[in-house]
């Protein structure tokens, strides 16, 4: 649903934008989760294309429990640099 909507936005809606939308949906349903932000060096095709001048790729994905909900494609290629968690209330 979110990936489909992202394809038709008038702006580029890559992994971080999509993850933030999914987080909002989970928060409305009181479902806990974690947002992971990761980086890796360029060279390979990745889930979230685009490289910084440093040659690093960044990617964001969202997990709830042991299930990756959004942005999971290629997540294992990235070194996690930050995790943001929230609990169900």
TAKARA-V89143 format. One record per residue. RES is the residue in one small letter. SS is DSSP state (alpha for helix, beta for strand, coil for the rest). OMEGA is omega in whole degrees, -180 to 180 (999 if undefined). D_FIRST is the distance of its C-alpha to the first C-alpha in whole Angstrom. Layout:
res: (RES | RES)
ss: (SS | SS)
omega: (OMEGA | OMEGA)
d_first: (D_FIRST | D_FIRST)
This chain:
res: (x | x | x | x | x | x | x | x | x | x | x | x | x | x | x | x | x | x | x | x | x | x | x | x | x | x | x | x | x | x | x | x | x | x | x | x | x | x | x | x | x | x | x | x | x | x | x | x | x | x | x | x | x | x | x | x | x | x | x | x | x | x | x | x | x | x | x | x | x | x | x | x | x | x | x | x | x | x | x | x | x | x | x | x | x | x | x | x | x)
ss: (coil | alpha | alpha | alpha | alpha | alpha | coil | coil | coil | coil | coil | coil | coil | coil | alpha | alpha | alpha | alpha | alpha | alpha | alpha | alpha | alpha | alpha | alpha | alpha | alpha | alpha | coil | coil | coil | coil | beta | beta | beta | beta | beta | beta | beta | beta | beta | coil | coil | coil | coil | coil | coil | coil | coil | coil | beta | coil | coil | coil | coil | beta | beta | beta | beta | beta | beta | beta | beta | beta | coil | coil | beta | beta | beta | beta | coil | coil | coil | coil | alpha | alpha | alpha | coil | beta | beta | beta | beta | beta | beta | beta | beta | coil | coil | coil)
omega: (-178 | 179 | 178 | 178 | -179 | -179 | -175 | 176 | 180 | 177 | -180 | -179 | -178 | -169 | -177 | 178 | -180 | 179 | 180 | 176 | 179 | 177 | 180 | 179 | 179 | 178 | 179 | 180 | 178 | 180 | -179 | 178 | 179 | 171 | 178 | 173 | -177 | 177 | 172 | 178 | 179 | 177 | -176 | 173 | -176 | -178 | -176 | -173 | 179 | -178 | 174 | 179 | -180 | -177 | 178 | 173 | 176 | 179 | 176 | 175 | -176 | -179 | 173 | -172 | 178 | -177 | 172 | -174 | -177 | 175 | -175 | -177 | 178 | -177 | -178 | 179 | -172 | 173 | -179 | 178 | 179 | 177 | 176 | -176 | 171 | -179 | 172 | 180 | 999)
d_first: (0 | 4 | 6 | 5 | 6 | 9 | 10 | 12 | 13 | 17 | 17 | 16 | 13 | 14 | 14 | 15 | 13 | 10 | 12 | 14 | 11 | 10 | 13 | 14 | 11 | 14 | 17 | 16 | 16 | 19 | 18 | 20 | 18 | 19 | 18 | 20 | 22 | 23 | 26 | 27 | 30 | 29 | 30 | 27 | 24 | 21 | 17 | 17 | 20 | 23 | 26 | 28 | 32 | 33 | 31 | 29 | 25 | 23 | 19 | 17 | 15 | 15 | 16 | 17 | 20 | 21 | 17 | 15 | 12 | 10 | 13 | 15 | 16 | 19 | 20 | 23 | 25 | 24 | 27 | 26 | 27 | 26 | 24 | 23 | 23 | 22 | 23 | 23 | 25)
